[in-house]
Amino acid sequence: MKKVFQILSVVLMSAFSVSAMAADAADVLSKLKSRIAPDKRTAIFDVKSTTAGKQVTVTGTVGFQEQKDAISKELADNGFTNVQNKVNVLYNAVPEGKKWALVKLSVASMRCEGKHAGEMATQGIMGQPVRVLDCTSDWYRVQTPDNYISYVPESSLFCKTEAQMKDWRAAKRYIVNTYCTRLVTEPAGDETVTDLVMGNILEYKAENGEWIQLATPDGRLAGQDVSENQSPVYGCDTTGATALLRSVASLPQSLCGAGGLNL
């Protein structure tokens, strides 16, 4: 009877030990998540652990390899030596030519779900770079420069490789600083290539007098007036109306094909 009791005690203690190990592993992962992925709007960290004997298996999905590596390190640092890390990394599955993208519309809707009826998460504007986390459907799951994660229609983006993004960042670019304008096909032309809003980013290609040639993120070439009028950029007329008039009077008027001065 005493021997049976001892065996039963060992079995119960073993079961308790496995249960405690599972709880400890889950607790370690929970604390790790609160530290490196506290906001589900800015990080993907959906993982869980299971325990069989002394082995801990971690499954689920994260956004980047650094997060998966952090799971292995955190468990090892807490004494778990037999760990199988089977976590799926979204970014690793994205093809090389689609790991980055630029928003190619003047304004693009970014939603919480991959459908037009989904709640609006934020908005992207032309030239805004995003990292692509999932491109397995018509709605790409992306991360903005301020880390917000959302879904964007594939038709709103132009994908680039790492090398192409490096070239784009090194290129001369223009930022739209008026509330609303447009790109036209040629100087004095009236055919609109695309509308533009403040903050849109376009790549500089060439300049001809009062016109500059710019390229949209998807490579469409267009021309635009250097300025829509002779007024200073908002907030730059800091020395008074007299100084402003003198500045405008010094311009070569033969090259000023845009609008007049607004006081």
Contacts in CASP RR format, 6 or more apart in sequence:
PFRMAT RR
TARGET T0000
AUTHOR 0000-0000-0000
METHOD contacts of the structure
MODEL  1
MKKVFQILSVVLMSAFSVSAMAADAADVLSKLKSRIAPDKRTAIFDVKST
TAGKQVTVTGTVGFQEQKDAISKELADNGFTNVQNKVNVLYNAVPEGKKW
ALVKLSVASMRCEGKHAGEMATQGIMGQPVRVLDCTSDWYRVQTPDNYIS
YVPESSLFCKTEAQMKDWRAAKRYIVNTYCTRLVTEPAGDETVTDLVMGN
ILEYKAENGEWIQLATPDGRLAGQDVSENQSPVYGCDTTGATALLRSVAS
LPQSLCGAGGLNL
18 51 0 8 1.000
18 53 0 8 1.000
21 51 0 8 1.000
21 53 0 8 1.000
21 54 0 8 1.000
21 56 0 8 1.000
21 80 0 8 1.000
22 49 0 8 1.000
22 50 0 8 1.000
22 51 0 8 1.000
22 56 0 8 1.000
24 78 0 8 1.000
25 49 0 8 1.000
25 51 0 8 1.000
25 56 0 8 1.000
25 58 0 8 1.000
25 75 0 8 1.000
25 80 0 8 1.000
26 48 0 8 1.000
26 49 0 8 1.000
28 74 0 8 1.000
28 75 0 8 1.000
28 78 0 8 1.000
28 80 0 8 1.000
29 47 0 8 1.000
29 48 0 8 1.000
29 49 0 8 1.000
29 58 0 8 1.000
29 71 0 8 1.000
29 74 0 8 1.000
29 75 0 8 1.000
32 70 0 8 1.000
32 71 0 8 1.000
32 74 0 8 1.000
33 45 0 8 1.000
33 47 0 8 1.000
36 43 0 8 1.000
36 45 0 8 1.000
36 67 0 8 1.000
36 70 0 8 1.000
37 43 0 8 1.000
37 44 0 8 1.000
37 45 0 8 1.000
37 62 0 8 1.000
37 67 0 8 1.000
41 121 0 8 1.000
41 148 0 8 1.000
41 149 0 8 1.000
42 143 0 8 1.000
42 147 0 8 1.000
42 148 0 8 1.000
42 149 0 8 1.000
43 63 0 8 1.000
43 67 0 8 1.000
43 147 0 8 1.000
43 149 0 8 1.000
44 61 0 8 1.000
44 62 0 8 1.000
44 63 0 8 1.000
44 67 0 8 1.000
44 90 0 8 1.000
44 133 0 8 1.000
44 149 0 8 1.000
45 62 0 8 1.000
45 63 0 8 1.000
45 67 0 8 1.000
46 60 0 8 1.000
46 61 0 8 1.000
46 62 0 8 1.000
47 58 0 8 1.000
47 59 0 8 1.000
47 60 0 8 1.000
47 61 0 8 1.000
47 62 0 8 1.000
47 71 0 8 1.000
47 87 0 8 1.000
48 58 0 8 1.000
48 59 0 8 1.000
48 60 0 8 1.000
49 56 0 8 1.000
49 57 0 8 1.000
49 58 0 8 1.000
49 59 0 8 1.000
50 56 0 8 1.000
50 57 0 8 1.000
50 59 0 8 1.000
51 57 0 8 1.000
54 82 0 8 1.000
55 82 0 8 1.000
55 83 0 8 1.000
55 84 0 8 1.000
56 75 0 8 1.000
56 80 0 8 1.000
56 82 0 8 1.000
56 83 0 8 1.000
56 84 0 8 1.000
57 83 0 8 1.000
57 84 0 8 1.000
57 86 0 8 1.000
58 71 0 8 1.000
58 75 0 8 1.000
58 83 0 8 1.000
58 84 0 8 1.000
58 85 0 8 1.000
58 86 0 8 1.000
58 87 0 8 1.000
59 86 0 8 1.000
59 87 0 8 1.000
60 86 0 8 1.000
60 87 0 8 1.000
60 88 0 8 1.000
61 87 0 8 1.000
61 88 0 8 1.000
61 89 0 8 1.000
61 90 0 8 1.000
62 68 0 8 1.000
62 71 0 8 1.000
62 87 0 8 1.000
62 88 0 8 1.000
62 89 0 8 1.000
62 90 0 8 1.000
63 89 0 8 1.000
63 90 0 8 1.000
63 91 0 8 1.000
63 133 0 8 1.000
64 89 0 8 1.000
64 90 0 8 1.000
64 91 0 8 1.000
65 89 0 8 1.000
65 91 0 8 1.000
65 92 0 8 1.000
67 87 0 8 1.000
67 89 0 8 1.000
68 85 0 8 1.000
68 87 0 8 1.000
68 89 0 8 1.000
71 85 0 8 1.000
71 87 0 8 1.000
72 83 0 8 1.000
72 85 0 8 1.000
75 83 0 8 1.000
76 83 0 8 1.000
90 133 0 8 1.000
90 134 0 8 1.000
90 141 0 8 1.000
91 99 0 8 1.000
91 131 0 8 1.000
91 132 0 8 1.000
91 133 0 8 1.000
93 134 0 8 1.000
94 132 0 8 1.000
94 133 0 8 1.000
94 134 0 8 1.000
94 135 0 8 1.000
95 135 0 8 1.000
96 161 0 8 1.000
96 162 0 8 1.000
97 159 0 8 1.000
97 160 0 8 1.000
97 161 0 8 1.000
98 132 0 8 1.000
98 135 0 8 1.000
98 159 0 8 1.000
99 131 0 8 1.000
99 132 0 8 1.000
99 161 0 8 1.000
99 162 0 8 1.000
100 129 0 8 1.000
100 130 0 8 1.000
100 131 0 8 1.000
100 132 0 8 1.000
100 159 0 8 1.000
100 160 0 8 1.000
100 161 0 8 1.000
100 162 0 8 1.000
100 164 0 8 1.000
100 165 0 8 1.000
101 129 0 8 1.000
101 130 0 8 1.000
101 132 0 8 1.000
101 140 0 8 1.000
101 142 0 8 1.000
101 157 0 8 1.000
101 158 0 8 1.000
101 159 0 8 1.000
101 160 0 8 1.000
102 126 0 8 1.000
102 127 0 8 1.000
102 128 0 8 1.000
102 129 0 8 1.000
102 130 0 8 1.000
102 157 0 8 1.000
102 158 0 8 1.000
102 160 0 8 1.000
102 168 0 8 1.000
102 217 0 8 1.000
102 218 0 8 1.000
103 124 0 8 1.000
103 125 0 8 1.000
103 126 0 8 1.000
103 127 0 8 1.000
103 128 0 8 1.000
103 130 0 8 1.000
103 152 0 8 1.000
103 156 0 8 1.000
103 157 0 8 1.000
103 217 0 8 1.000
104 126 0 8 1.000
104 127 0 8 1.000
104 156 0 8 1.000
104 157 0 8 1.000
104 158 0 8 1.000
104 216 0 8 1.000
104 217 0 8 1.000
104 218 0 8 1.000
105 126 0 8 1.000
105 156 0 8 1.000
105 194 0 8 1.000
106 125 0 8 1.000
106 126 0 8 1.000
106 194 0 8 1.000
106 195 0 8 1.000
106 196 0 8 1.000
106 197 0 8 1.000
106 200 0 8 1.000
107 123 0 8 1.000
107 124 0 8 1.000
107 125 0 8 1.000
107 126 0 8 1.000
107 197 0 8 1.000
108 123 0 8 1.000
108 124 0 8 1.000
108 125 0 8 1.000
108 152 0 8 1.000
108 153 0 8 1.000
108 156 0 8 1.000
108 157 0 8 1.000
109 120 0 8 1.000
109 123 0 8 1.000
109 152 0 8 1.000
109 153 0 8 1.000
109 156 0 8 1.000
110 120 0 8 1.000
110 121 0 8 1.000
110 122 0 8 1.000
110 123 0 8 1.000
110 124 0 8 1.000
110 142 0 8 1.000
110 144 0 8 1.000
110 148 0 8 1.000
110 150 0 8 1.000
110 151 0 8 1.000
110 152 0 8 1.000
111 118 0 8 1.000
111 119 0 8 1.000
111 120 0 8 1.000
111 121 0 8 1.000
111 139 0 8 1.000
111 150 0 8 1.000
111 151 0 8 1.000
111 152 0 8 1.000
112 118 0 8 1.000
112 119 0 8 1.000
112 120 0 8 1.000
112 121 0 8 1.000
112 150 0 8 1.000
112 151 0 8 1.000
113 119 0 8 1.000
113 151 0 8 1.000
114 137 0 8 1.000
114 139 0 8 1.000
114 141 0 8 1.000
114 151 0 8 1.000
115 139 0 8 1.000
115 151 0 8 1.000
121 148 0 8 1.000
121 149 0 8 1.000
121 150 0 8 1.000
121 151 0 8 1.000
122 144 0 8 1.000
122 148 0 8 1.000
122 150 0 8 1.000
124 144 0 8 1.000
124 152 0 8 1.000
125 197 0 8 1.000
125 199 0 8 1.000
125 200 0 8 1.000
125 201 0 8 1.000
126 194 0 8 1.000
126 196 0 8 1.000
126 197 0 8 1.000
126 199 0 8 1.000
126 200 0 8 1.000
126 201 0 8 1.000
126 202 0 8 1.000
126 216 0 8 1.000
126 217 0 8 1.000
127 200 0 8 1.000
127 201 0 8 1.000
127 202 0 8 1.000
127 217 0 8 1.000
128 144 0 8 1.000
128 145 0 8 1.000
128 201 0 8 1.000
129 145 0 8 1.000
129 165 0 8 1.000
129 168 0 8 1.000
130 142 0 8 1.000
130 143 0 8 1.000
130 144 0 8 1.000
130 145 0 8 1.000
130 152 0 8 1.000
130 157 0 8 1.000
131 142 0 8 1.000
131 143 0 8 1.000
132 140 0 8 1.000
132 141 0 8 1.000
132 142 0 8 1.000
132 157 0 8 1.000
132 159 0 8 1.000
133 141 0 8 1.000
133 142 0 8 1.000
133 143 0 8 1.000
133 149 0 8 1.000
134 140 0 8 1.000
134 141 0 8 1.000
135 141 0 8 1.000
135 154 0 8 1.000
135 159 0 8 1.000
138 153 0 8 1.000
138 154 0 8 1.000
138 155 0 8 1.000
139 151 0 8 1.000
139 152 0 8 1.000
139 153 0 8 1.000
139 154 0 8 1.000
140 151 0 8 1.000
140 152 0 8 1.000
140 153 0 8 1.000
140 154 0 8 1.000
140 157 0 8 1.000
141 149 0 8 1.000
141 150 0 8 1.000
141 151 0 8 1.000
142 149 0 8 1.000
142 150 0 8 1.000
142 151 0 8 1.000
142 152 0 8 1.000
142 157 0 8 1.000
143 149 0 8 1.000
144 150 0 8 1.000
158 217 0 8 1.000
158 218 0 8 1.000
158 219 0 8 1.000
160 168 0 8 1.000
168 203 0 8 1.000
171 203 0 8 1.000
171 204 0 8 1.000
172 203 0 8 1.000
172 204 0 8 1.000
173 201 0 8 1.000
173 202 0 8 1.000
173 203 0 8 1.000
173 204 0 8 1.000
174 201 0 8 1.000
174 202 0 8 1.000
174 203 0 8 1.000
174 204 0 8 1.000
174 212 0 8 1.000
174 214 0 8 1.000
175 199 0 8 1.000
175 200 0 8 1.000
175 201 0 8 1.000
176 196 0 8 1.000
176 197 0 8 1.000
176 198 0 8 1.000
176 199 0 8 1.000
176 200 0 8 1.000
176 201 0 8 1.000
176 202 0 8 1.000
177 198 0 8 1.000
177 199 0 8 1.000
177 233 0 8 1.000
177 234 0 8 1.000
178 198 0 8 1.000
178 228 0 8 1.000
179 197 0 8 1.000
179 198 0 8 1.000
180 195 0 8 1.000
180 196 0 8 1.000
180 197 0 8 1.000
180 198 0 8 1.000
181 195 0 8 1.000
181 196 0 8 1.000
181 224 0 8 1.000
181 228 0 8 1.000
182 192 0 8 1.000
182 193 0 8 1.000
182 194 0 8 1.000
182 195 0 8 1.000
182 196 0 8 1.000
182 224 0 8 1.000
183 192 0 8 1.000
183 193 0 8 1.000
183 194 0 8 1.000
183 196 0 8 1.000
183 202 0 8 1.000
183 214 0 8 1.000
183 216 0 8 1.000
183 220 0 8 1.000
183 222 0 8 1.000
183 223 0 8 1.000
183 224 0 8 1.000
184 190 0 8 1.000
184 191 0 8 1.000
184 192 0 8 1.000
184 193 0 8 1.000
184 222 0 8 1.000
184 223 0 8 1.000
184 224 0 8 1.000
185 191 0 8 1.000
185 192 0 8 1.000
185 193 0 8 1.000
185 222 0 8 1.000
185 223 0 8 1.000
186 223 0 8 1.000
187 208 0 8 1.000
187 210 0 8 1.000
187 211 0 8 1.000
187 223 0 8 1.000
193 216 0 8 1.000
193 220 0 8 1.000
193 222 0 8 1.000
193 223 0 8 1.000
194 216 0 8 1.000
194 220 0 8 1.000
194 222 0 8 1.000
196 202 0 8 1.000
202 214 0 8 1.000
202 215 0 8 1.000
202 216 0 8 1.000
202 217 0 8 1.000
203 214 0 8 1.000
203 215 0 8 1.000
203 217 0 8 1.000
203 219 0 8 1.000
204 212 0 8 1.000
204 213 0 8 1.000
204 214 0 8 1.000
205 212 0 8 1.000
205 213 0 8 1.000
205 214 0 8 1.000
205 215 0 8 1.000
205 221 0 8 1.000
206 212 0 8 1.000
206 213 0 8 1.000
207 213 0 8 1.000
207 226 0 8 1.000
209 226 0 8 1.000
209 255 0 8 1.000
210 225 0 8 1.000
210 226 0 8 1.000
210 255 0 8 1.000
210 256 0 8 1.000
210 257 0 8 1.000
210 258 0 8 1.000
211 223 0 8 1.000
211 224 0 8 1.000
211 225 0 8 1.000
211 226 0 8 1.000
212 223 0 8 1.000
212 224 0 8 1.000
212 226 0 8 1.000
213 221 0 8 1.000
213 222 0 8 1.000
213 223 0 8 1.000
214 221 0 8 1.000
214 222 0 8 1.000
214 223 0 8 1.000
214 224 0 8 1.000
215 221 0 8 1.000
215 222 0 8 1.000
216 222 0 8 1.000
225 257 0 8 1.000
225 258 0 8 1.000
226 258 0 8 1.000
227 258 0 8 1.000
228 258 0 8 1.000
228 259 0 8 1.000
229 258 0 8 1.000
229 259 0 8 1.000
229 260 0 8 1.000
229 261 0 8 1.000
229 262 0 8 1.000
230 248 0 8 1.000
230 251 0 8 1.000
230 256 0 8 1.000
230 258 0 8 1.000
230 259 0 8 1.000
230 260 0 8 1.000
230 261 0 8 1.000
231 237 0 8 1.000
231 260 0 8 1.000
231 261 0 8 1.000
231 262 0 8 1.000
232 244 0 8 1.000
232 247 0 8 1.000
237 244 0 8 1.000
241 263 0 8 1.000
244 261 0 8 1.000
244 263 0 8 1.000
245 261 0 8 1.000
248 261 0 8 1.000
END
